[in-house]
Amino acid sequence: MKDELLKIAQESLSSDEVNQIVKEKFHKALEDAIEDAFRWGAAKKAIEEKVKEIMVPYIGNYDFTKYLPKLDSVLTELVNSDTCIGNRQILENFRNLMMEPEQKEIKVTDLFKAWINQCNKEIDTDDLEICYDDRVSYSCVECEMQVEELDKPSWSSCQRAVITFENEHDEKLNIEIPIFKWVWDSGKEEPYTLSISNDVRISSLRRLNEFQILLLRLERAGTSIVIDKDCYYDKICPEAEPEASFS
C-alpha cells in the first residue's frame, strides 16, 4: 500500500499539471509577500524616502514662471465667469498664491505695514472712540512689532525666531510668525525665511485674507526676511466710518 501511494505521488509530481499548480502557488506567495512588504514593511518606507529625496528638490528648484501668465489668464476667466460665483474667493486666493513675489527679500517693518493694512480693514470698531477733528472717524489703535530670537541648541545649525504683531484692542488680529535661518560652524549665516508650515487645502482658501496669502507666497518663494528693526511701533487706523452723532 505504501509503495502504491509513493508511486502515485511520483507520477503526480512529475506531471505538467502539478508543475503548473506549484508554479502558480509560488508566484502567488511571492506576490503576496512583496505586496505586504510594500504596504507595511521597510521596502515601502525606503521607496518613499528615495522618491522624496529625488522629487522634492526637483520640484522646489523647477521654474514655473513661464506657466504663470497662462495660469493667471485661466484663473481670471474662471473668477469672472458666472458659473464660479460661489467659489470666486477660492479662485482669487489661489491665483494670488501662485503669483511670484516681486522682491527677493522683504524687511520685517514692511511686513508689519502689510499686516497693519489688513488690520485697517478688519479691526473690530466696537468700543473705539470717535474723533470729530478733520472728519468723523474711529480713533487709531496702537500696535507693536517685536522680533525675538529663540535659544539655539549647541548641536543645531538652525536658528529660530518669532515675529510678533499685536494690538490690545482686537486680539484676534494678533499673529506670531515663525522664521528660521541656517548658521554654519564656519560662521556663515543664511538669511531668515518664513517657516509657517501651513497645510493649505482648497477649502481653506476661502477663509484666507490678503496678508495670509502674502505670507504663504513669500514662504513658497523662499523670500529672505530682513530684520531691519527688532522692535517697532505704529497705529491701526480703521477704514470703517462711524455714523456721526453731534447730540
NUGUZA-892537 format. One record per residue (C-alpha): x, y, z; residue number from 1. Coordinates in nm, 2 decimals. Each point is the difference from the previous one (the first is absolute). Layout:
N
xx, yy, zz, num
X, Y, Z, NUM
...
END
This chain:
247
xx, yy, zz, num
0.00, 0.00, 0.00, 1
0.28, 0.23, 0.09, 2
0.18, -0.07, -0.33, 3
-0.32, 0.06, -0.19, 4
-0.05, 0.34, 0.16, 5
0.36, 0.10, -0.06, 6
-0.03, -0.11, -0.37, 7
-0.32, 0.21, -0.04, 8
0.17, 0.31, 0.17, 9
0.31, -0.03, -0.23, 10
-0.22, -0.02, -0.31, 11
-0.21, 0.30, 0.11, 12
0.30, 0.22, 0.09, 13
0.16, -0.07, -0.34, 14
-0.31, 0.11, -0.19, 15
-0.02, 0.34, -0.18, 16
-0.32, 0.08, 0.18, 17
0.15, -0.03, 0.35, 18
0.30, 0.20, -0.11, 19
-0.22, 0.28, -0.12, 20
-0.20, 0.00, 0.32, 21
0.32, 0.01, 0.21, 22
0.14, 0.28, -0.22, 23
-0.33, 0.21, 0.04, 24
-0.01, -0.05, 0.37, 25
0.37, 0.10, 0.03, 26
-0.07, 0.32, -0.21, 27
-0.30, 0.08, 0.21, 28
0.19, -0.04, 0.33, 29
0.29, 0.21, -0.13, 30
-0.25, 0.27, -0.12, 31
-0.17, 0.01, 0.33, 32
0.33, 0.02, 0.19, 33
0.12, 0.29, -0.22, 34
-0.34, 0.18, 0.03, 35
0.01, -0.03, 0.38, 36
0.36, 0.13, 0.00, 37
-0.10, 0.31, -0.21, 38
-0.32, 0.06, 0.20, 39
0.14, -0.03, 0.35, 40
0.37, -0.08, 0.00, 41
0.33, 0.17, -0.04, 42
-0.02, -0.02, -0.38, 43
-0.28, 0.25, -0.02, 44
0.18, 0.24, 0.23, 45
0.32, -0.03, -0.19, 46
-0.17, 0.07, -0.33, 47
-0.19, 0.30, 0.14, 48
0.33, 0.14, 0.14, 49
0.17, -0.04, -0.34, 50
-0.30, 0.17, -0.18, 51
0.01, 0.29, 0.24, 52
0.38, 0.03, -0.02, 53
-0.02, 0.02, -0.38, 54
-0.33, 0.17, -0.08, 55
-0.03, 0.26, 0.28, 56
0.32, 0.20, -0.09, 57
-0.09, -0.03, -0.37, 58
-0.35, 0.15, 0.05, 59
0.14, 0.26, 0.24, 60
0.26, 0.11, -0.26, 61
-0.22, -0.02, -0.30, 62
-0.09, 0.34, -0.16, 63
-0.37, 0.02, -0.05, 64
0.02, 0.37, -0.10, 65
-0.07, -0.06, -0.37, 66
-0.33, -0.17, 0.10, 67
-0.13, 0.28, 0.22, 68
-0.13, 0.24, -0.27, 69
-0.21, -0.29, -0.14, 70
-0.11, -0.10, 0.35, 71
-0.09, 0.36, 0.08, 72
-0.20, 0.03, -0.32, 73
-0.20, -0.32, 0.06, 74
-0.07, 0.09, 0.37, 75
-0.10, 0.35, -0.09, 76
-0.25, -0.14, -0.25, 77
-0.13, -0.24, 0.26, 78
-0.03, 0.27, 0.27, 79
-0.21, 0.22, -0.24, 80
-0.22, -0.28, -0.12, 81
-0.36, -0.03, 0.13, 82
0.04, -0.37, 0.06, 83
0.27, 0.06, 0.27, 84
-0.17, 0.27, 0.21, 85
-0.02, -0.23, 0.30, 86
0.37, -0.08, -0.02, 87
0.13, 0.34, -0.10, 88
0.19, 0.06, 0.32, 89
0.17, -0.34, -0.02, 90
0.11, 0.07, -0.36, 91
0.11, 0.35, 0.07, 92
0.21, -0.11, 0.30, 93
0.15, -0.29, -0.20, 94
0.10, 0.24, -0.28, 95
0.16, 0.24, 0.24, 96
0.18, -0.29, 0.17, 97
0.15, -0.12, -0.33, 98
0.14, 0.35, -0.07, 99
0.38, 0.03, 0.05, 100
0.10, 0.28, 0.24, 101
0.17, 0.28, -0.17, 102
0.26, 0.04, 0.27, 103
0.27, -0.26, 0.09, 104
0.00, 0.14, 0.35, 105
-0.23, 0.20, 0.22, 106
0.07, 0.21, 0.31, 107
-0.19, -0.11, 0.32, 108
-0.12, 0.36, 0.03, 109
-0.16, -0.02, -0.34, 110
-0.16, -0.33, 0.10, 111
-0.13, 0.19, 0.31, 112
-0.15, 0.27, -0.23, 113
-0.17, -0.27, -0.21, 114
-0.16, -0.14, 0.32, 115
-0.12, 0.34, 0.10, 116
-0.16, 0.06, -0.34, 117
-0.19, -0.33, 0.06, 118
-0.10, 0.11, 0.35, 119
-0.12, 0.33, -0.12, 120
-0.27, -0.19, -0.20, 121
-0.09, -0.26, 0.27, 122
0.04, 0.15, 0.34, 123
-0.30, -0.02, 0.23, 124
-0.12, 0.36, 0.05, 125
-0.22, -0.08, 0.30, 126
0.09, 0.22, 0.30, 127
0.24, 0.22, -0.20, 128
-0.02, 0.37, 0.06, 129
-0.12, 0.22, -0.29, 130
0.20, 0.30, -0.11, 131
-0.16, 0.32, -0.13, 132
0.31, 0.19, -0.11, 133
0.04, 0.02, -0.38, 134
-0.26, -0.26, -0.07, 135
-0.20, -0.25, 0.20, 136
0.21, -0.31, 0.05, 137
0.08, -0.26, 0.26, 138
0.31, 0.06, 0.21, 139
0.31, -0.18, -0.10, 140
0.13, -0.30, 0.20, 141
0.36, -0.04, 0.11, 142
0.18, -0.31, -0.12, 143
0.34, -0.15, 0.05, 144
0.25, -0.21, -0.19, 145
0.26, -0.22, 0.18, 146
0.26, -0.24, -0.12, 147
0.14, -0.25, 0.25, 148
0.27, -0.25, -0.07, 149
-0.05, -0.34, 0.17, 150
0.27, -0.19, 0.18, 151
0.19, -0.22, -0.25, 152
0.12, -0.34, 0.12, 153
0.38, -0.03, -0.02, 154
-0.03, -0.30, -0.23, 155
-0.24, 0.16, -0.24, 156
0.09, 0.22, -0.31, 157
-0.36, 0.14, -0.01, 158
-0.06, 0.34, 0.17, 159
-0.37, 0.06, 0.05, 160
-0.18, 0.33, 0.08, 161
-0.36, 0.13, 0.04, 162
-0.14, 0.32, -0.15, 163
-0.30, 0.12, 0.21, 164
-0.25, 0.26, -0.12, 165
-0.26, 0.10, 0.26, 166
-0.24, 0.25, 0.13, 167
-0.21, 0.02, 0.32, 168
-0.33, 0.09, -0.15, 169
-0.08, -0.29, -0.24, 170
0.21, -0.30, 0.11, 171
-0.13, -0.23, -0.28, 172
0.21, 0.20, -0.24, 173
0.32, -0.07, 0.19, 174
0.24, -0.24, -0.17, 175
0.33, -0.18, 0.07, 176
0.21, -0.08, -0.31, 177
0.28, -0.26, 0.04, 178
0.32, 0.05, -0.20, 179
0.33, -0.19, -0.01, 180
0.35, 0.02, -0.15, 181
0.29, -0.23, -0.03, 182
0.32, 0.08, 0.19, 183
0.30, -0.20, -0.10, 184
0.30, -0.09, 0.21, 185
0.21, 0.20, -0.24, 186
-0.18, 0.32, 0.12, 187
-0.20, 0.04, -0.32, 188
-0.37, 0.08, 0.05, 189
-0.28, -0.04, -0.25, 190
-0.28, 0.26, 0.00, 191
-0.31, -0.05, 0.20, 192
-0.30, -0.15, -0.18, 193
-0.36, -0.07, 0.10, 194
-0.08, -0.33, 0.17, 195
-0.38, 0.01, 0.04, 196
-0.04, -0.36, -0.12, 197
-0.37, 0.06, -0.09, 198
-0.18, -0.30, -0.16, 199
-0.22, 0.19, -0.24, 200
-0.30, -0.19, -0.13, 201
-0.23, 0.12, -0.28, 202
-0.28, 0.04, 0.25, 203
0.21, 0.23, 0.22, 204
0.07, 0.24, -0.28, 205
-0.34, 0.16, 0.05, 206
0.09, 0.12, 0.35, 207
0.35, 0.14, -0.07, 208
0.05, 0.37, -0.01, 209
0.25, 0.20, -0.21, 210
0.27, 0.00, 0.27, 211
-0.02, -0.37, 0.06, 212
0.02, -0.06, -0.38, 213
0.31, 0.23, 0.00, 214
0.17, -0.21, 0.27, 215
-0.07, -0.32, -0.18, 216
0.13, 0.15, -0.33, 217
0.32, 0.13, 0.17, 218
0.06, -0.34, 0.16, 219
-0.05, -0.19, -0.32, 220
0.25, 0.23, -0.18, 221
0.25, -0.03, 0.28, 222
0.01, 0.38, 0.03, 223
0.26, 0.13, 0.24, 224
-0.13, 0.18, 0.32, 225
0.23, 0.29, 0.09, 226
-0.01, 0.10, 0.36, 227
0.05, 0.38, -0.04, 228
-0.15, 0.06, 0.35, 229
-0.07, -0.24, 0.29, 230
-0.26, 0.23, 0.15, 231
-0.24, 0.25, -0.16, 232
-0.32, 0.19, 0.07, 233
-0.28, 0.13, -0.22, 234
-0.37, 0.05, -0.01, 235
-0.30, -0.18, -0.15, 236
-0.25, 0.25, -0.15, 237
-0.34, -0.16, -0.07, 238
-0.13, 0.05, -0.35, 239
-0.36, -0.04, 0.12, 240
-0.17, 0.33, 0.06, 241
-0.23, 0.06, 0.29, 242
-0.34, 0.17, -0.02, 243
0.04, 0.36, 0.12, 244
-0.18, 0.09, 0.31, 245
0.02, 0.36, 0.13, 246
-0.26, -0.03, 0.27, 247
END
